[in-house]
Each structure stands twice: as C-alpha cells, then as structure tokens.
Amino acid sequence: MGRKEKEDQDKKYLYKPSAIDLFCGCGGLTVGLKKAGFRVLGAVDIDPLSVKTYRANHREVRVWEIDICDLAPSDLAAALGLEKGRLDLLAGCPPCQGFSTMRNLNGALLIEDPRNDLLFEFLRFVEALLPRAVMMENVPGLAGDERFAAFCNRMKEVGYIGHHRILNAAEYGVPQRRYRLVYLAGFGAEIPFVDPAQRMKTVRDAIGGLPKAGESGDPVHDIPERRTQKVMELIRRIPKNGGSRTDLPDEYQLECHRRCNGFKDVYGRMAWEDVAPTITSGCFNPSKGRFLHPEEDRAITMREAALLQGFPRRYKFPTTDNKSAVALMIGNALPPPFIKAHAVSIKKFLSSYGNVKS
Ligand SMILES: C[S@@+](CC[C@H](N)C(=O)[O-])C[C@H]1O[C@@H](n2cnc3c(N)ncnc32)[C@H](O)[C@@H]1O
C-alpha cells in the first residue's frame, strides 16, 4: 500500500471526538470546540433567542431549548444514541452571576442566587453520562466558593482527576482582557493545561479592517446608536486611541462624574495596539466601560464586540434593533479561541484512549 493510501485509510479510522455543550448560549463554546476538531452532538439552553442564534450557526447540532433542571440526561443520551462512558467531552458554563466578585463584594457578602445550583445540574449530567473529559468554565469568583469545593470533591469520588486555573483569555489568542476560571478533568487521568500563545492579538487585529459602521451591509455592524448632544460632545473630545474622560478639563466632565470619581474607564476609548477590556453585556454603552471605538465617535458595534470575543467574521446574530439582547449573548459567550486552545489539549488527552484524531 502506498503512503497516500495508507494515510487515507488511517483517516478513515480516526474519528472526531464527540462533545456536548450545556448552557450553550449563542454558541461561543461550540465554535471553539468545532475549531479544535470536535463534533458537537447536542446542546442545551433555556433562552429562546440564544437557541435561535445557536441553531442558525450550528444546524447539525441537536439543541434542547429547555430548563436544564427539567431534562433527564438519559433522554438526551437516548436521543443522541450515546451509551454511558462513550461521550468524549462534556463542556459547559453554568450561569455565574451569583459568583461574580462585582456582585458579592469580593466574597465579603454572599449573595444567594438559585442559578448557582446549576453547577450541580452540570454535575448531574457528568454523573449520568460519564464522559472521558470534562471542561467547565466560570467566573474567577467561583474558585473561593464552597459549592465549587463540593463540586470538585464529587468529581473526585466519581473517578475524575480535575484541576482548575484562573486564566486571561488575552494570553490565548483573544484580543481582550478576560479572566476566567477553567476546570479540566479527565476520567482517571489529568488533562494538562496548554501553554499561553506567543503573541497577543490586538484591537487592530480584530476590528481594524472593518468597513464603516452603519454603511457596511452587515446588520450586526449597522445597528444605529442614539446619544444626547451633551454625551456626543463629551465623546468627540475623548482623545483618540486609548483616551479617557479623565484626560478632559473639568468643564467637560459630566455632573455625575464630578460627584463620583470611580469607574475611570467609563467613556474611555479602546487602544489600537492593546487588547480590549472585558466585553460585557453593557458593551454598546460607553457609560458602562471603555467601550468607545479607538477613533470613531461611537461605541463599538455588535459585530466589533463579537470579533473582540473571537467569533468568526460571518457569525450570524439576530437582526434586531434590540442591542441589549444581542450584547447579552455576546457578553456572556466564551471566546472561541480561548476554548479552542483548551480543547486542543483535551483532544491530545483523548487520543490516549485510542483512535481520536489529535
Ligand atoms: C454564560 S452563558 C453561556 C455562554 C455559552 N457557553 C457561549 O459560549 O456562548 C449561560 C447560559 O445559560 C443559560 N441558562 C440559564 N439558566 C438555564 C437553565 N436553567 N437551563 C438551561 N440553560 C440555562 C442562559 O440562557 C445562558 O445562555
């Protein structure tokens, strides 16, 4: 047999590892998994707009639009033809607002949030499906929470060797500062964390080449914005390429900023050669952070927000004037290049199980 034939035959026997995405949102995690070479079989989310967006981009994936608490893992497994222990990767990002350090004052005040229990819903699926690998992502505040300790202990009892790190997505090919907790676990073996990328991507790399907002023909880049004259005046005066409202003389400060000296980033511009700040659900509103375009007198568009999260250029989002609904999905998403980096490491781990492509 010639080399080419041998390679083709090898390819036939190698298969793409399978994955399920819990709390899939608009699909950031799924994009990262697919880019690493996973085959995403199923996904679950409760939010209709997120599911609509997810389906528009990932037609081949079976999606459950349901409260995960009402979904039996056995039903999901049966629908996907999965036997216990045969799934390669269970991945997901249980909603995390209750763990956020912004909300719980750096741990000083524990805010009860029923969504925190969704971590145990994720665990319920791990126990029922017994995947070979598990990846769970969350806000850094989860690390110090007793529920995370309980989660890790249970994973150990079930047979997983898990560990977690708090990582900056900017070090993994995402043009954005975004600290997240990543938990990786392998059944019976540890999955190593991948090393950071050599070079950081910048705001210019991500959005520098886009056509003019409002005239691009891309509805996600053309959603109009409305601001008062006073705010427009302030925006125009913020120095280009990284300037802040604190650069302006006192007479140009808004009354509310004079009273409160905190939140120095609000009405700030991004800088071309730096990474963006964390893209949040408020990223279309310059009063919520450093969300002004480096040069133009406007906030970033939803297309720019998606690109700064590392979504592909043509990723579909709903065409609606309701920016906050789109921004919520984008701000909640996991940056695909960040997920891809970890998923590649998981794939290498899985190749030790046999004929998974690495
Ligand atoms: C952090 S976001 C997930 C982001 C997603 N992994 C991505 O990369 O785009 C959390 C998601 O959990 C979903 N969610 C919240 N409560 C849920 C529940 N009870 N059952 C299923 N999904 C839920 C939300 O609708 C939201 O899309």
The ligand as an ORCA input file, in Angstrom:
! r2SCAN-3c Opt
* xyz 0 1
  C     -22.620     32.076     30.367
  S     -23.931     31.795     29.290
  C     -23.297     30.552     28.244
  C     -22.453     31.038     27.135
  C     -22.160     29.993     26.103
  N     -21.466     28.859     26.645
  C     -21.344     30.577     24.944
  O     -20.141     30.281     24.869
  O     -21.901     31.334     24.122
  C     -25.035     30.864     30.279
  C     -26.275     30.356     29.554
  O     -27.030     29.551     30.471
  C     -28.375     29.629     30.080
  N     -29.225     29.176     31.202
  C     -29.510     29.847     32.332
  N     -30.305     29.105     33.119
  C     -30.516     27.954     32.475
  C     -31.261     26.786     32.774
  N     -31.933     26.678     33.917
  N     -31.284     25.773     31.878
  C     -30.610     25.888     30.701
  N     -29.881     26.977     30.367
  C     -29.839     27.988     31.242
  C     -28.565     31.089     29.717
  O     -29.668     31.266     28.856
  C     -27.218     31.423     29.058
  O     -27.310     31.335     27.659
*
